[in-house]
Amino acid sequence: MSSRAARLLLALTCAASLSACSSKDEPDGPPPPQPDPPTVPYDGPWTQLPENGEWVSPEALAPCTLTASSTVCDATTPFDLSSCARGSLAGLELRDAIFRAELRGEAQVNPNEVNLAPTSGGFQFDAAGQPRRVLSQLPFSTSRADGETLVMVSQQTRGNLTDRSVFVGCEAQGPREFTGCFAQCRNGQLRVQGTFRAERMTWREGESESSGLQLRSESFVERGTPVDVYVTQGHAYVVSLPNGTQRPGGLTVFDVSDPSAPVQRTSYALPNDSYWNGVWAKDNALYVASGTAGVLVFDISNPSSPAFRGANRGGATDNLVDVHTVFVEGDRLYAMSPSLRATLIFDVSEPLEPRLLTRHTYGDGSGYPHDAFAYEGRLYVNHTVNGFLVVDATAERPTLLGRYAYPRAYSHANAVGTFNGRTVAFEGGETLGAHVRVLDVTNPAGIAKVGEYKLRTVTSIHNMILRGTRLYIAHYHEGVRVLDVADPTRPTEVAYFNTFRETDRGRTDGMFEGAIGMRVPGDGHIYVVDTARGLLILDEP
């Protein structure tokens, strides 16, 4: 997940006489930012596909219009609906329903304040089919769904700011999809108005719970919101983010020696430090990405009872060092830090004592490294709004070899392999319309998109794992998707499991819901973390 919150610094992380926290072997400062290298034409064997970004900016999504902008912030239904087929709204499936929506803004008061690119929203309805949440907020009592009337109003006050949103249904395109108009105000002033299209997040049309995958077991995670998992030594290590003030995040350890009956062995957090978003292991060392203290190191010689060894802040003196994800290849640990806007590279030849070697920093400071994959001496970095970077990781100072950028990018995760003698990267974003791109990265100066895989445009993927010619995707609302990528230009879905259920405890109308973390360790099972259901173990196809 890309959202982060401010957290207090863990006071004694490096006072535990751990050499991993020492700065004596660290390089003298971060490397200077590097400009993009020159690009060259694509020289590969496949057809290069056009690149339009995550979505093509749509026209108005519904025929309704705003009636009077001067009263919209006070009116319940400030829209002209005369051109709408409102009677069609009566056929919508609203009971216990969650809808995701794309919002298309068309007008604003302050052009410098509001971004009118299509954005994401959501609606949640109760067992009676009445609006329960709008944009993950509690709605006013004026919200209602009755026949041809569908009105959803939400308001939230934070400090001296009061934000009010009004959504009105225009017409339905079937029982699971509808369009309408919306207006958003702040302190009584109209900020943006426009149209939207919403789609119910039940399983895709024609799908059942699963195809080709079998649920072996399911274990709820009490600690926070689970987001990632690593499996080693017969144990699954699940990390979580805080869920409100009552459920801090941290680490939960399951003994999965019997995949049909996992046993929780321990649950762990540190004082004022439980925003733990990523996890990896090497030998008897477990590395956890902390949103406060950098890379946390645990000794898992006793795999059921990790022992905290200390934290490595990558030589930073900042009060907060946010490491969002971690990745290990060989004797290198890569830690992606949004707060430092850098990828930290550690020597882990002594796994319990990571030693910082260097950092890689991209020249444009508008984005940050979210995730990375190391393969054959190159580091493939998802640098959010800056796109996808290819870096030579063998040099003392990593060098940028190429970049693949696209409109409305939020590059988030990737996996890389070799196909027909070519190096191929599977890249995915985390935003409205995010999907898998297949990139030929053999020549980093001439990267080309040669394939794609898309599902519903109102959902997003989260991350992916490549095993041979199978690509496994944690696809949020779309659950687990398994693709045959033997021909990388034509990814073909061969199995799926829908983890998302609207009635699961704790489900909301947010974007980051469903299958979020996954490991495929090669033991015949897929270990999946779902934000509401916890740890699911599936039999591999």
Secondary structure, DSSP 8 states (H G I E B T S, - for coil): ----------TTTT-S--GGG--TTS-SS----B---------SSS-------S------SSS-EES-TTTTTT-S--EE-TTS-GGGGGG---TT-EEEEEEEEEEES-TTT---S-EEEEEEE-TTS-EEEETTB-B-TT-EEETTEEEEEEEEEETTEEEEEEEEEEEEEETTEEEEEEEEEETTEEEEEEEEEEEE-SS-TT--SEEB-EEEEEE---SSEEEEEEEETTEEEEEEE-BTTTB--EEEEEE-SSTTS-EEEEEE-BTTB--EEEEEEETTEEEEEETTBEEEEEE-SSTTS-EEEEEE-TT---S-B---EEEEETTEEEEEETTTTEEEEEE-SSTTS-EEEEEE-BS-TT----EEEEETTEEEEE-BTT-EEEEE-SSSS-EEEEEE--TT--EEEEEEEEETTEEEEEEEE-STT--EEEEE-SSGGG-EEEEEE---TT----EEEEETTEEEEE-BTT-EEEEE-SSTTS-EEEEEE----TTSTT--S-SS-SEEEEE--SSSEEEEEETTTEEEEEE--
